[in-house]
Amino acid sequence: MAPAGSAASVESFIETGRKQDVRLSNMTAAKSVADAVRTSLGPRGMDKMVVSANGDVTITNDGATILQKMHVTQPAARMFVELSKSQDVVAGDGTTSVTVLAGSILGKCMSLVSRGVHPTVISDALGRCVTQAVEVLKAMSVPVDLADRRP
């Protein structure tokens, strides 16, 4: 074991700092994408003006359109754009809501990481939360018969 203050100890500290910086950078980029569409959500949502590289201007308050027009290259932030696209394919609605919700969860995860909680612990806890949420939703759900056409 290297004594405290040795070159190996300092290198380990620097490497740990780099890992933290990369994690924080990834989370911040992804959260920025969610924050970009947050103000367009709801009945009082504000319009956004998106200007493309060739000068085309789009004014919209549709989160899916905003995310589609954004050219996101950062991989973690790109996941939020893909999340929005898959929500649109599966449900046809809720693209802004799912992005804002994921951004909010990510914000809470960022605060946990900054307090020293390891990302694996956070991931495991979120997995347990998902399992519990599915159980609660199944318990409160009501079966629907699609053949029943009564008003």
Summary of the structure (lengths in Angstrom):
residues: 151
radius of gyration: 21.0
end to end distance: 75.2
largest distance: 77.9
contacts: 360
relative contact order: 0.11
helix: 65%
strand: 5%
